[in-house]
C-alpha cells in the first residue's frame, strides 16, 4: 500500500511539472560598445610608405615598415591614418583629432557642424 502511495505522488508531481510553461532564456547582455564604434571613418588601402608622412603607428609607436603586412589604414575627416593593426582604432578613438595632428600638425577641423 505504501508503494502505491509513492507511485501516485510521483505521478502527480510529474503531471504537475508537465503543465508548467518552460522558462524563457534571458537575453544575453548587449556587447559593450567599442570606442571605435563612435567614430565616423572609412577603411582604405594604405598609401605607399613614401607618401605617408609617419614611419610609426601613432598609437603603439611600432614601425609600419617592419610589420610583415600592410598597415591598417582609414580616412578620418579627409586625413589618411595608418596603424599597425585594426585594434589601434580604439586608441585612436580616444582622441581622434589629437592623433591626426600627430600625423599632420597643420590639420584643420570644422567644428561648426
DRENKOLRO-961230 format. One record per residue: y, z, x of N, C-alpha, C, CB in turn; residue in one letter. Coordinates in steps of 0.1 Angstrom, whole numbers, padded with zeros to 4 digits, always signed. Glycine has a CB too. Layout:
YZXYZXYZXYZXA
...
END
This chain:
-0012+0000+0008+0000+0000+0000+0013+0000+0009+0000+0012-0009X
+0012+0008+0020+0024+0008+0029+0026-0006+0035+0022+0019+0040X
+0016-0012+0038+0017-0025+0044+0024-0035+0035+0003-0031+0049X
+0020-0035+0022+0026-0043+0012+0041-0040+0011+0019-0042-0001X
+0044-0028+0012+0058-0024+0010+0066-0030+0022+0060-0008+0011X
+0061-0030+0034+0068-0035+0045+0069-0050+0045+0061-0031+0058X
+0059-0056+0039+0059-0071+0038+0070-0075+0027+0045-0076+0033X
+0071-0068+0016+0081-0070+0006+0095-0068+0012+0079-0061-0006X
+0097-0058+0020+0110-0055+0026+0114-0066+0036+0110-0041+0032X
+0104-0070+0044+0106-0081+0053+0110-0094+0047+0094-0083+0062X
+0103-0097+0036+0106-0110+0028+0120-0109+0022+0095-0112+0018X
+0123-0097+0017+0136-0096+0010+0147-0097+0021+0137-0082+0004X
+0145-0092+0033+0155-0093+0043+0156-0108+0048+0152-0085+0055X
+0145-0115+0049+0145-0129+0052+0153-0138+0042+0131-0134+0055X
+0150-0135+0029+0157-0142+0019+0172-0139+0019+0151-0139+0005X
+0176-0127+0021+0190-0124+0021+0197-0131+0033+0192-0108+0023X
+0190-0132+0044+0196-0139+0056+0197-0154+0053+0187-0137+0068X
+0188-0159+0045+0189-0174+0042+0201-0177+0034+0176-0178+0035X
+0206-0168+0026+0217-0171+0017+0230-0170+0024+0217-0161+0006X
+0231-0165+0037+0243-0163+0044+0248-0177+0049+0242-0153+0055X
+0261-0179+0049+0266-0191+0055+0266-0190+0070+0280-0194+0050X
+0263-0201+0077+0263-0200+0092+0277-0197+0097+0257-0213+0098X
+0278-0189+0107+0291-0186+0113+0296-0199+0120+0290-0175+0123X
+0309-0201+0117+0316-0213+0123+0319-0209+0138+0328-0217+0116X
+0317-0219+0147+0321-0217+0161+0336-0217+0162+0314-0228+0170X
+0341-0207+0169+0355-0207+0172+0359-0218+0181+0359-0193+0178X
+0371-0224+0178+0376-0234+0186+0380-0229+0200+0389-0241+0180X
+0377-0236+0211+0380-0232+0224+0395-0231+0225+0374-0241+0235X
+0400-0222+0234+0414-0221+0236+0419-0234+0242+0418-0209+0245X
+0432-0238+0238+0437-0251+0244+0438-0250+0259+0451-0254+0238X
+0436-0261+0266+0437-0261+0280+0451-0258+0284+0432-0275+0285X
+0453-0251+0295+0466-0248+0299+0473-0261+0304+0466-0238+0311X
+0486-0262+0300+0494-0274+0304+0497-0273+0319+0506-0275+0295X
+0495-0284+0325+0498-0285+0340+0513-0288+0341+0489-0296+0347X
+0519-0284+0352+0533-0287+0353+0536-0302+0353+0538-0281+0367X
+0527-0310+0358+0529-0325+0358+0530-0331+0344+0519-0332+0367X
+0524-0324+0334+0524-0329+0321+0538-0329+0315+0515-0321+0312X
+0547-0322+0321+0561-0321+0316+0570-0332+0322+0567-0308+0318X
+0564-0339+0332+0572-0350+0339+0571-0363+0332+0567-0351+0353X
+0581-0371+0333+0580-0385+0329+0580-0393+0342+0592-0389+0319X
+0569-0399+0345+0567-0407+0357+0557-0418+0354+0562-0398+0369X
+0557-0427+0364+0548-0438+0363+0540-0440+0376+0555-0451+0359X
+0527-0441+0375+0519-0443+0387+0522-0457+0392+0503-0442+0384X
+0521-0459+0405+0524-0472+0410+0515-0474+0423+0539-0474+0413X
+0515-0487+0428+0509-0490+0441+0519-0486+0451+0505-0505+0442X
+0515-0478+0461+0524-0474+0472+0530-0485+0480+0517-0464+0481X
+0542-0484+0483+0549-0494+0492+0542-0493+0506+0564-0492+0493X
+0543-0503+0514+0538-0502+0528+0545-0491+0535+0539-0516+0535X
+0538-0485+0545+0544-0474+0553+0557-0478+0559+0534-0469+0563X
+0558-0490+0563+0571-0494+0570+0583-0494+0560+0569-0509+0575X
+0581-0495+0547+0592-0495+0537+0594-0481+0531+0589-0505+0527X
+0585-0472+0532+0587-0458+0527+0593-0450+0537+0573-0452+0521X
+0604-0443+0534+0612-0436+0545+0605-0423+0551+0625-0431+0540X
+0595-0417+0544+0589-0405+0549+0575-0408+0555+0587-0395+0538X
+0571-0400+0565+0558-0402+0571+0549-0391+0566+0559-0402+0586X
+0554-0381+0559+0546-0370+0554+0548-0368+0539+0549-0357+0562X
+0538-0361+0533+0539-0357+0519+0549-0346+0518+0524-0352+0514X
+0558-0347+0508+0569-0337+0506+0564-0324+0501+0580-0343+0496X
+0552-0324+0496+0546-0311+0491+0538-0304+0502+0537-0314+0479X
+0528-0311+0508+0519-0304+0518+0524-0306+0532+0505-0309+0516X
+0531-0316+0535+0535-0319+0549+0525-0327+0556+0538-0306+0556X
+0514-0331+0550+0503-0339+0556+0509-0353+0559+0491-0340+0548X
+0505-0358+0571+0509-0372+0574+0502-0382+0565+0506-0375+0589X
+0510-0391+0559+0504-0401+0550+0496-0411+0557+0516-0407+0542X
+0499-0414+0569+0491-0425+0576+0477-0420+0580+0499-0429+0588X
+0475-0407+0581+0462-0402+0586+0453-0397+0575+0465-0390+0596X
+0456-0401+0562+0448-0396+0551+0434-0402+0550+0455-0399+0538X
+0432-0414+0555+0420-0421+0553+0419-0429+0540+0408-0411+0554X
+0430-0428+0532+0431-0435+0520+0446-0438+0517+0424-0427+0508X
+0448-0446+0507+0462-0449+0504+0469-0437+0498+0463-0461+0494X
+0481-0434+0500+0488-0423+0494+0489-0425+0479+0502-0421+0499X
+0490-0414+0471+0492-0415+0457+0507-0417+0455+0487-0401+0450X
+0511-0426+0447+0525-0430+0445+0529-0430+0431+0528-0443+0452X
+0541-0425+0428+0547-0426+0415+0561-0431+0416+0546-0412+0408X
+0566-0435+0404+0580-0438+0403+0586-0427+0394+0583-0453+0397X
+0596-0420+0399+0603-0409+0391+0617-0413+0391+0600-0395+0397X
+0622-0416+0379+0636-0420+0376+0641-0430+0386+0645-0407+0377X
+0632-0440+0389+0636-0451+0397+0633-0449+0412+0650-0454+0395X
+0629-0437+0416+0626-0434+0430+0611-0433+0433+0633-0421+0434X
+0606-0441+0443+0592-0440+0446+0590-0427+0454+0588-0453+0454X
+0579-0420+0450+0574-0409+0458+0560-0411+0461+0576-0395+0449X
+0556-0407+0474+0543-0408+0478+0538-0394+0482+0541-0418+0490X
+0525-0392+0478+0519-0379+0481+0505-0381+0487+0517-0371+0468X
+0500-0370+0493+0487-0371+0499+0476-0371+0489+0485-0359+0509X
+0478-0366+0477+0468-0366+0466+0475-0364+0453+0457-0356+0468X
+0468-0367+0442+0474-0366+0428+0477-0351+0425+0464-0371+0418X
+0470-0342+0432+0472-0328+0430+0486-0323+0434+0462-0319+0437X
+0493-0331+0442+0506-0327+0447+0516-0329+0435+0510-0336+0459X
+0513-0336+0425+0522-0338+0413+0526-0324+0407+0516-0346+0403X
+0517-0314+0407+0521-0301+0402+0532-0295+0411+0508-0292+0401X
+0530-0296+0424+0541-0291+0433+0554-0299+0431+0536-0291+0447X
+0553-0311+0429+0565-0320+0427+0572-0316+0414+0561-0335+0427X
+0564-0313+0404+0570-0310+0391+0578-0297+0391+0559-0309+0380X
+0575-0288+0400+0583-0275+0401+0598-0278+0404+0577-0267+0412X
+0601-0288+0411+0615-0292+0414+0615-0307+0417+0621-0284+0426X
+0614-0315+0407+0613-0330+0410+0625-0336+0417+0610-0337+0397X
+0637-0332+0412+0649-0338+0418+0651-0333+0432+0662-0334+0410X
+0648-0320+0435+0649-0315+0449+0639-0322+0458+0646-0300+0449X
+0627-0325+0453+0617-0332+0461+0621-0346+0463+0604-0331+0454X
+0627-0353+0453+0632-0366+0456+0643-0366+0466+0638-0373+0442X
+0652-0356+0466+0662-0355+0476+0657-0353+0490+0672-0344+0473X
+0645-0347+0491+0638-0346+0505+0635-0360+0510+0625-0337+0504X
+0632-0369+0501+0628-0383+0505+0641-0391+0507+0619-0389+0494X
+0651-0389+0498+0664-0396+0498+0675-0386+0495+0664-0408+0488X
+0682-0381+0505+0692-0371+0503+0704-0377+0495+0698-0367+0517X
+0705-0390+0494+0716-0395+0486+0712-0398+0471+0721-0408+0492X
+0700-0394+0467+0695-0397+0454+0705-0391+0443+0681-0391+0452X
+0707-0399+0433+0716-0396+0422+0709-0395+0409+0728-0406+0421X
+0712-0386+0400+0705-0384+0388+0715-0383+0376+0696-0372+0388X
+0713-0390+0366+0722-0389+0354+0717-0378+0345+0722-0403+0346X
+0726-0367+0344+0722-0356+0336+0729-0356+0322+0726-0343+0343X
+0736-0367+0319+0743-0368+0306+0734-0371+0295+0754-0379+0307X
+0722-0375+0297+0713-0379+0286+0706-0366+0281+0702-0389+0291X
END
